[in-house]
Structure formats: structure tokens, C-alpha cells
Amino acid sequence: MSASPDLAELTEKHRLLDRMIEEELSRPAVDSIKVNSLKLQKLRLKDQIARLSRGKQ
């Protein structure tokens, strides 16, 4: 069994970050630093998901 995160778990975290970004953007005073940080985390997860997906093919 590998120590790498499960693909489904990463996909769920990616969706959660998407919701967090949308929530932050809907606020009257958007914290752009927080939004950028969340987007960066989301991009890193997307890269991990892509690597895992390629590895399972």
C-alpha cells in the first residue's frame, strides 16, 4: 500500500478549495491574498491529481 493520498481524497479537497474560493469572492471585502493562496493550493492539488491519474493508466 502506498503512502500517497487517494485520488478521490485529492479530488474532494480540490472541490472544497473551489467552494472556499467562491465563498471568499462573494464577500463584500475580498481578501485577495487569501484567494490567491487558495488558488495556489488548488493548482498544486490539480497537479497531484494529474500525476496520480497518469500513474494509474
N, C-alpha and C positions, 0 to 999 in steps of 0.2 A: 504494500500500500504506500502511495507516495505522500509526501508532506505538503504538496501543493494544494491550494484551495480548489474546491469543487467548482466546475463551470457554472452550475446552477446558482451557487452561492455568490459568485462574482457577478453574474447577471442580475441577481436581486439587489446587490449593493449598487450596481450601476443604475438601476431603476430608482432606488432610494435617493441617490445623489441627484438624479434628474428632478425628482419631486422637490428636493431641498432647494435646488436652483430656482425652480418655478416659484416656490414659496417666497424665496428671498426677493425675486424680481417683482413680485406682486406687492411688496411693502412700499409705503409712501417714500421712505428714506432708504433706498437700496444701498447696502454695504457692498460696494464694488470689489473690495479686497476679498471679502468672504465669497462672493460669487466667483471671482477668478480662482480662488483656492479650490472651491468645489468643482469647477470645470476642469482644473488640472488633475484632481483626484479621479474624476470621471474618465478623463483621457487615459490615465495610467491603467485604470481597470479595463478600458476598451482594448488597450494593447495586450494586457494579460489574457483577456478573453480570446483575442485573435490568436495568440501563441498557443493557448490550450486547444483551441479548435483545430488549428493546423496539426497539432501533435496527435489528435485523435483520428485523423483521416488516414 
